[in-house]
């Protein structure tokens, strides 16, 4: 029983994106169906699912905002359900 719970927790933790502690982080939080995923998709490297119905985002999505000239990461942006 305990092993099954630990395995389930491990699966859940693997689905959480790894944050770079050295980069600034922007987390978008808001009501359902207001465009958080669309913002992440349009300004970063993140590819969250975008559809025209509420509760499309089922997990966290991490993207990076890049400097156009140097192609270095400026900050990371996260979309949350």
Backbone as XML, in Angstrom:
<?xml version="1.0"?>
<chain id="A" units="angstrom">
  <residue number="1" name="UNK">
    <atom name="N" x="0.823" y="-1.189" z="0.000"/>
    <atom name="CA" x="0.000" y="0.000" z="0.000"/>
    <atom name="C" x="0.871" y="1.259" z="0.000"/>
  </residue>
  <residue number="2" name="UNK">
    <atom name="N" x="1.848" y="1.335" z="0.907"/>
    <atom name="CA" x="2.726" y="2.494" z="1.007"/>
    <atom name="C" x="3.578" y="2.649" z="-0.253"/>
  </residue>
  <residue number="3" name="UNK">
    <atom name="N" x="4.057" y="1.535" z="-0.774"/>
    <atom name="CA" x="4.864" y="1.593" z="-2.004"/>
    <atom name="C" x="4.047" y="2.152" z="-3.157"/>
  </residue>
  <residue number="4" name="UNK">
    <atom name="N" x="2.781" y="1.754" z="-3.250"/>
    <atom name="CA" x="1.930" y="2.277" z="-4.318"/>
    <atom name="C" x="1.753" y="3.782" z="-4.183"/>
  </residue>
  <residue number="5" name="UNK">
    <atom name="N" x="1.576" y="4.264" z="-2.966"/>
    <atom name="CA" x="1.420" y="5.706" z="-2.755"/>
    <atom name="C" x="2.698" y="6.453" z="-3.118"/>
  </residue>
  <residue number="6" name="UNK">
    <atom name="N" x="3.847" y="5.904" z="-2.740"/>
    <atom name="CA" x="5.116" y="6.542" z="-3.076"/>
    <atom name="C" x="5.333" y="6.574" z="-4.582"/>
  </residue>
  <residue number="7" name="UNK">
    <atom name="N" x="4.992" y="5.508" z="-5.272"/>
    <atom name="CA" x="5.117" y="5.480" z="-6.728"/>
    <atom name="C" x="4.200" y="6.513" z="-7.375"/>
  </residue>
  <residue number="8" name="UNK">
    <atom name="N" x="2.985" y="6.643" z="-6.865"/>
    <atom name="CA" x="2.055" y="7.643" z="-7.388"/>
    <atom name="C" x="2.585" y="9.062" z="-7.163"/>
  </residue>
  <residue number="9" name="UNK">
    <atom name="N" x="3.153" y="9.315" z="-5.977"/>
    <atom name="CA" x="3.717" y="10.637" z="-5.694"/>
    <atom name="C" x="4.893" y="10.930" z="-6.624"/>
  </residue>
  <residue number="10" name="UNK">
    <atom name="N" x="5.701" y="9.925" z="-6.906"/>
    <atom name="CA" x="6.823" y="10.097" z="-7.821"/>
    <atom name="C" x="6.362" y="10.473" z="-9.218"/>
  </residue>
  <residue number="11" name="UNK">
    <atom name="N" x="5.291" y="9.851" z="-9.685"/>
    <atom name="CA" x="4.745" y="10.175" z="-11.006"/>
    <atom name="C" x="4.250" y="11.618" z="-11.040"/>
  </residue>
  <residue number="12" name="UNK">
    <atom name="N" x="3.594" y="12.045" z="-9.969"/>
    <atom name="CA" x="3.092" y="13.421" z="-9.906"/>
    <atom name="C" x="4.238" y="14.422" z="-9.889"/>
  </residue>
  <residue number="13" name="UNK">
    <atom name="N" x="5.292" y="14.128" z="-9.135"/>
    <atom name="CA" x="6.427" y="15.052" z="-9.059"/>
    <atom name="C" x="7.166" y="15.157" z="-10.382"/>
  </residue>
  <residue number="14" name="UNK">
    <atom name="N" x="7.223" y="14.082" z="-11.156"/>
    <atom name="CA" x="7.883" y="14.137" z="-12.462"/>
    <atom name="C" x="7.133" y="15.038" z="-13.431"/>
  </residue>
  <residue number="15" name="UNK">
    <atom name="N" x="5.851" y="15.253" z="-13.201"/>
    <atom name="CA" x="5.059" y="16.109" z="-14.081"/>
    <atom name="C" x="5.244" y="17.597" z="-13.763"/>
  </residue>
  <residue number="16" name="UNK">
    <atom name="N" x="5.891" y="17.917" z="-12.643"/>
    <atom name="CA" x="6.125" y="19.311" z="-12.279"/>
    <atom name="C" x="7.376" y="19.806" z="-13.012"/>
  </residue>
  <residue number="17" name="UNK">
    <atom name="N" x="7.281" y="20.942" z="-13.711"/>
    <atom name="CA" x="8.449" y="21.440" z="-14.442"/>
    <atom name="C" x="9.599" y="21.819" z="-13.506"/>
  </residue>
  <residue number="18" name="UNK">
    <atom name="N" x="10.832" y="21.646" z="-13.994"/>
    <atom name="CA" x="12.019" y="22.040" z="-13.238"/>
    <atom name="C" x="12.285" y="23.519" z="-13.450"/>
  </residue>
  <residue number="19" name="UNK">
    <atom name="N" x="12.325" y="24.273" z="-12.377"/>
    <atom name="CA" x="12.623" y="25.693" z="-12.462"/>
    <atom name="C" x="14.118" y="25.924" z="-12.328"/>
  </residue>
  <residue number="20" name="UNK">
    <atom name="N" x="14.614" y="26.920" z="-13.052"/>
    <atom name="CA" x="16.001" y="27.349" z="-12.920"/>
    <atom name="C" x="16.032" y="28.406" z="-11.821"/>
  </residue>
  <residue number="21" name="UNK">
    <atom name="N" x="16.668" y="28.122" z="-10.718"/>
    <atom name="CA" x="16.665" y="29.037" z="-9.574"/>
    <atom name="C" x="17.420" y="30.324" z="-9.851"/>
  </residue>
  <residue number="22" name="UNK">
    <atom name="N" x="18.249" y="30.354" z="-10.876"/>
    <atom name="CA" x="19.024" y="31.552" z="-11.195"/>
    <atom name="C" x="18.264" y="32.526" z="-12.076"/>
  </residue>
  <residue number="23" name="UNK">
    <atom name="N" x="17.126" y="32.119" z="-12.622"/>
    <atom name="CA" x="16.334" y="32.987" z="-13.490"/>
    <atom name="C" x="15.116" y="33.529" z="-12.755"/>
  </residue>
  <residue number="24" name="UNK">
    <atom name="N" x="14.732" y="34.735" z="-13.119"/>
    <atom name="CA" x="13.480" y="35.291" z="-12.605"/>
    <atom name="C" x="12.332" y="34.408" z="-13.094"/>
  </residue>
  <residue number="25" name="UNK">
    <atom name="N" x="11.302" y="34.266" z="-12.293"/>
    <atom name="CA" x="10.162" y="33.425" z="-12.649"/>
    <atom name="C" x="8.880" y="34.235" z="-12.574"/>
  </residue>
  <residue number="26" name="UNK">
    <atom name="N" x="8.075" y="34.139" z="-13.625"/>
    <atom name="CA" x="6.758" y="34.771" z="-13.675"/>
    <atom name="C" x="5.741" y="33.640" z="-13.681"/>
  </residue>
  <residue number="27" name="UNK">
    <atom name="N" x="4.797" y="33.677" z="-12.742"/>
    <atom name="CA" x="3.752" y="32.655" z="-12.672"/>
    <atom name="C" x="2.417" y="33.334" z="-12.960"/>
  </residue>
  <residue number="28" name="UNK">
    <atom name="N" x="1.723" y="32.847" z="-13.992"/>
    <atom name="CA" x="0.423" y="33.405" z="-14.336"/>
    <atom name="C" x="-0.671" y="32.638" z="-13.604"/>
  </residue>
  <residue number="29" name="UNK">
    <atom name="N" x="-1.459" y="33.380" z="-12.832"/>
    <atom name="CA" x="-2.552" y="32.792" z="-12.073"/>
    <atom name="C" x="-3.785" y="33.639" z="-12.335"/>
  </residue>
  <residue number="30" name="UNK">
    <atom name="N" x="-4.914" y="33.002" z="-12.578"/>
    <atom name="CA" x="-6.140" y="33.763" z="-12.811"/>
    <atom name="C" x="-7.317" y="32.846" z="-13.033"/>
  </residue>
  <residue number="31" name="UNK">
    <atom name="N" x="-8.427" y="33.448" z="-13.336"/>
    <atom name="CA" x="-9.657" y="32.695" z="-13.588"/>
    <atom name="C" x="-9.515" y="31.825" z="-14.828"/>
  </residue>
  <residue number="32" name="UNK">
    <atom name="N" x="-10.332" y="30.774" z="-14.945"/>
    <atom name="CA" x="-10.296" y="29.928" z="-16.134"/>
    <atom name="C" x="-10.721" y="30.700" z="-17.384"/>
  </residue>
  <residue number="33" name="UNK">
    <atom name="N" x="-10.103" y="30.328" z="-18.489"/>
    <atom name="CA" x="-10.505" y="30.818" z="-19.807"/>
    <atom name="C" x="-10.329" y="32.329" z="-19.982"/>
  </residue>
  <residue number="34" name="UNK">
    <atom name="N" x="-9.231" y="32.874" z="-19.427"/>
    <atom name="CA" x="-8.956" y="34.303" z="-19.606"/>
    <atom name="C" x="-7.734" y="34.564" z="-20.484"/>
  </residue>
  <residue number="35" name="UNK">
    <atom name="N" x="-7.036" y="33.497" z="-20.916"/>
    <atom name="CA" x="-5.936" y="33.673" z="-21.854"/>
    <atom name="C" x="-4.543" y="33.480" z="-21.301"/>
  </residue>
  <residue number="36" name="UNK">
    <atom name="N" x="-4.410" y="32.880" z="-20.127"/>
    <atom name="CA" x="-3.080" y="32.664" z="-19.555"/>
    <atom name="C" x="-2.218" y="31.802" z="-20.469"/>
  </residue>
  <residue number="37" name="UNK">
    <atom name="N" x="-2.765" y="30.706" z="-20.948"/>
    <atom name="CA" x="-2.005" y="29.814" z="-21.824"/>
    <atom name="C" x="-1.663" y="30.493" z="-23.141"/>
  </residue>
  <residue number="38" name="UNK">
    <atom name="N" x="-2.569" y="31.301" z="-23.659"/>
    <atom name="CA" x="-2.303" y="32.028" z="-24.903"/>
    <atom name="C" x="-1.145" y="32.995" z="-24.732"/>
  </residue>
  <residue number="39" name="UNK">
    <atom name="N" x="-1.075" y="33.650" z="-23.577"/>
    <atom name="CA" x="0.040" y="34.568" z="-23.307"/>
    <atom name="C" x="1.353" y="33.800" z="-23.265"/>
  </residue>
  <residue number="40" name="UNK">
    <atom name="N" x="1.382" y="32.694" z="-22.519"/>
    <atom name="CA" x="2.608" y="31.898" z="-22.414"/>
    <atom name="C" x="3.051" y="31.420" z="-23.794"/>
  </residue>
  <residue number="41" name="UNK">
    <atom name="N" x="2.119" y="30.942" z="-24.580"/>
    <atom name="CA" x="2.433" y="30.428" z="-25.913"/>
    <atom name="C" x="2.966" y="31.537" z="-26.829"/>
  </residue>
  <residue number="42" name="UNK">
    <atom name="N" x="2.431" y="32.768" z="-26.690"/>
    <atom name="CA" x="2.814" y="33.822" z="-27.629"/>
    <atom name="C" x="4.122" y="34.519" z="-27.254"/>
  </residue>
  <residue number="43" name="UNK">
    <atom name="N" x="4.512" y="34.546" z="-25.987"/>
    <atom name="CA" x="5.718" y="35.294" z="-25.625"/>
    <atom name="C" x="6.885" y="34.422" z="-25.171"/>
  </residue>
  <residue number="44" name="UNK">
    <atom name="N" x="6.698" y="33.109" z="-25.127"/>
    <atom name="CA" x="7.767" y="32.261" z="-24.606"/>
    <atom name="C" x="7.924" y="31.001" z="-25.455"/>
  </residue>
  <residue number="45" name="UNK">
    <atom name="N" x="8.834" y="30.155" z="-25.006"/>
    <atom name="CA" x="9.054" y="28.875" z="-25.674"/>
    <atom name="C" x="8.079" y="27.804" z="-25.202"/>
  </residue>
  <residue number="46" name="UNK">
    <atom name="N" x="7.249" y="28.124" z="-24.226"/>
    <atom name="CA" x="6.274" y="27.166" z="-23.690"/>
    <atom name="C" x="5.189" y="26.855" z="-24.706"/>
  </residue>
  <residue number="47" name="UNK">
    <atom name="N" x="4.700" y="25.639" z="-24.669"/>
    <atom name="CA" x="3.670" y="25.198" z="-25.606"/>
    <atom name="C" x="2.471" y="24.601" z="-24.873"/>
  </residue>
  <residue number="48" name="UNK">
    <atom name="N" x="1.787" y="25.411" z="-24.076"/>
    <atom name="CA" x="0.599" y="24.876" z="-23.409"/>
    <atom name="C" x="-0.521" y="24.646" z="-24.408"/>
  </residue>
  <residue number="49" name="UNK">
    <atom name="N" x="-1.418" y="23.727" z="-24.070"/>
    <atom name="CA" x="-2.587" y="23.476" z="-24.916"/>
    <atom name="C" x="-3.512" y="24.688" z="-24.839"/>
  </residue>
  <residue number="50" name="UNK">
    <atom name="N" x="-3.987" y="25.148" z="-25.991"/>
    <atom name="CA" x="-4.900" y="26.289" z="-26.049"/>
    <atom name="C" x="-6.137" y="25.870" z="-26.818"/>
  </residue>
  <residue number="51" name="UNK">
    <atom name="N" x="-7.301" y="25.953" z="-26.168"/>
    <atom name="CA" x="-8.578" y="25.632" z="-26.801"/>
    <atom name="C" x="-9.632" y="26.605" z="-26.309"/>
  </residue>
  <residue number="52" name="UNK">
    <atom name="N" x="-10.767" y="26.617" z="-26.957"/>
    <atom name="CA" x="-11.820" y="27.564" z="-26.638"/>
    <atom name="C" x="-12.858" y="26.964" z="-25.678"/>
  </residue>
  <residue number="53" name="UNK">
    <atom name="N" x="-12.375" y="26.385" z="-24.587"/>
    <atom name="CA" x="-13.273" y="25.908" z="-23.544"/>
    <atom name="C" x="-12.531" y="26.012" z="-22.213"/>
  </residue>
  <residue number="54" name="UNK">
    <atom name="N" x="-13.248" y="26.162" z="-21.116"/>
    <atom name="CA" x="-12.592" y="26.339" z="-19.819"/>
    <atom name="C" x="-11.865" y="25.078" z="-19.351"/>
  </residue>
  <residue number="55" name="UNK">
    <atom name="N" x="-10.897" y="25.288" z="-18.506"/>
    <atom name="CA" x="-10.127" y="24.216" z="-17.870"/>
    <atom name="C" x="-9.326" y="23.387" z="-18.867"/>
  </residue>
  <residue number="56" name="UNK">
    <atom name="N" x="-8.790" y="24.052" z="-19.892"/>
    <atom name="CA" x="-7.923" y="23.367" z="-20.856"/>
    <atom name="C" x="-6.609" y="22.985" z="-20.192"/>
  </residue>
  <residue number="57" name="UNK">
    <atom name="N" x="-6.069" y="23.865" z="-19.362"/>
    <atom name="CA" x="-4.781" y="23.617" z="-18.717"/>
    <atom name="C" x="-4.968" y="22.624" z="-17.583"/>
  </residue>
  <residue number="58" name="UNK">
    <atom name="N" x="-4.349" y="21.457" z="-17.721"/>
    <atom name="CA" x="-4.499" y="20.414" z="-16.720"/>
    <atom name="C" x="-3.252" y="20.259" z="-15.850"/>
  </residue>
  <residue number="59" name="UNK">
    <atom name="N" x="-2.165" y="20.860" z="-16.284"/>
    <atom name="CA" x="-0.923" y="20.801" z="-15.517"/>
    <atom name="C" x="-0.112" y="22.052" z="-15.750"/>
  </residue>
  <residue number="60" name="UNK">
    <atom name="N" x="0.980" y="22.184" z="-15.018"/>
    <atom name="CA" x="1.829" y="23.361" z="-15.171"/>
    <atom name="C" x="2.650" y="23.270" z="-16.454"/>
  </residue>
  <residue number="61" name="UNK">
    <atom name="N" x="2.815" y="24.410" z="-17.118"/>
    <atom name="CA" x="3.635" y="24.497" z="-18.321"/>
    <atom name="C" x="4.683" y="25.571" z="-18.106"/>
  </residue>
  <residue number="62" name="UNK">
    <atom name="N" x="5.925" y="25.265" z="-18.427"/>
    <atom name="CA" x="7.019" y="26.204" z="-18.251"/>
    <atom name="C" x="7.581" y="26.584" z="-19.605"/>
  </residue>
  <residue number="63" name="UNK">
    <atom name="N" x="7.794" y="27.874" z="-19.806"/>
    <atom name="CA" x="8.441" y="28.373" z="-21.016"/>
    <atom name="C" x="9.480" y="29.399" z="-20.641"/>
  </residue>
  <residue number="64" name="UNK">
    <atom name="N" x="10.327" y="29.755" z="-21.589"/>
    <atom name="CA" x="11.360" y="30.758" z="-21.340"/>
    <atom name="C" x="11.176" y="31.918" z="-22.306"/>
  </residue>
  <residue number="65" name="UNK">
    <atom name="N" x="11.382" y="33.113" z="-21.797"/>
    <atom name="CA" x="11.395" y="34.297" z="-22.640"/>
    <atom name="C" x="12.845" y="34.520" z="-23.015"/>
  </residue>
  <residue number="66" name="UNK">
    <atom name="N" x="13.098" y="34.598" z="-24.324"/>
    <atom name="CA" x="14.459" y="34.647" z="-24.837"/>
    <atom name="C" x="14.818" y="36.049" z="-25.313"/>
  </residue>
  <residue number="67" name="UNK">
    <atom name="N" x="16.093" y="36.396" z="-25.201"/>
    <atom name="CA" x="16.618" y="37.632" z="-25.759"/>
    <atom name="C" x="16.817" y="37.388" z="-27.254"/>
  </residue>
  <residue number="68" name="UNK">
    <atom name="N" x="16.209" y="38.227" z="-28.086"/>
    <atom name="CA" x="16.281" y="38.032" z="-29.542"/>
    <atom name="C" x="17.704" y="38.126" z="-30.076"/>
  </residue>
  <residue number="69" name="UNK">
    <atom name="N" x="18.517" y="38.994" z="-29.497"/>
    <atom name="CA" x="19.872" y="39.194" z="-30.015"/>
    <atom name="C" x="20.823" y="38.078" z="-29.591"/>
  </residue>
  <residue number="70" name="UNK">
    <atom name="N" x="20.848" y="37.769" z="-28.304"/>
    <atom name="CA" x="21.820" y="36.785" z="-27.810"/>
    <atom name="C" x="21.245" y="35.386" z="-27.692"/>
  </residue>
  <residue number="71" name="UNK">
    <atom name="N" x="19.930" y="35.255" z="-27.826"/>
    <atom name="CA" x="19.235" y="33.981" z="-27.669"/>
    <atom name="C" x="19.449" y="33.366" z="-26.284"/>
  </residue>
  <residue number="72" name="UNK">
    <atom name="N" x="19.718" y="34.216" z="-25.294"/>
    <atom name="CA" x="19.829" y="33.749" z="-23.918"/>
    <atom name="C" x="18.466" y="33.857" z="-23.246"/>
  </residue>
  <residue number="73" name="UNK">
    <atom name="N" x="18.258" y="33.030" z="-22.248"/>
    <atom name="CA" x="17.008" y="33.075" z="-21.500"/>
    <atom name="C" x="17.000" y="34.305" z="-20.595"/>
  </residue>
  <residue number="74" name="UNK">
    <atom name="N" x="15.937" y="35.102" z="-20.681"/>
    <atom name="CA" x="15.798" y="36.286" z="-19.844"/>
    <atom name="C" x="15.085" y="35.916" z="-18.550"/>
  </residue>
  <residue number="75" name="UNK">
    <atom name="N" x="13.991" y="35.169" z="-18.677"/>
    <atom name="CA" x="13.243" y="34.712" z="-17.507"/>
    <atom name="C" x="12.410" y="33.507" z="-17.902"/>
  </residue>
  <residue number="76" name="UNK">
    <atom name="N" x="11.826" y="32.878" z="-16.922"/>
    <atom name="CA" x="10.956" y="31.738" z="-17.171"/>
    <atom name="C" x="9.540" y="32.132" z="-16.776"/>
  </residue>
  <residue number="77" name="UNK">
    <atom name="N" x="8.575" y="31.590" z="-17.526"/>
    <atom name="CA" x="7.177" y="31.913" z="-17.279"/>
    <atom name="C" x="6.393" y="30.614" z="-17.154"/>
  </residue>
  <residue number="78" name="UNK">
    <atom name="N" x="5.519" y="30.558" z="-16.152"/>
    <atom name="CA" x="4.789" y="29.331" z="-15.881"/>
    <atom name="C" x="3.286" y="29.579" z="-15.950"/>
  </residue>
  <residue number="79" name="UNK">
    <atom name="N" x="2.618" y="28.671" z="-16.601"/>
    <atom name="CA" x="1.155" y="28.671" z="-16.688"/>
    <atom name="C" x="0.645" y="27.614" z="-15.727"/>
  </residue>
  <residue number="80" name="UNK">
    <atom name="N" x="-0.311" y="27.986" z="-14.884"/>
    <atom name="CA" x="-0.839" y="27.050" z="-13.907"/>
    <atom name="C" x="-2.335" y="26.828" z="-14.154"/>
  </residue>
  <residue number="81" name="UNK">
    <atom name="N" x="-2.854" y="25.671" z="-13.798"/>
    <atom name="CA" x="-4.288" y="25.426" z="-13.958"/>
    <atom name="C" x="-5.117" y="26.280" z="-13.007"/>
  </residue>
</chain>
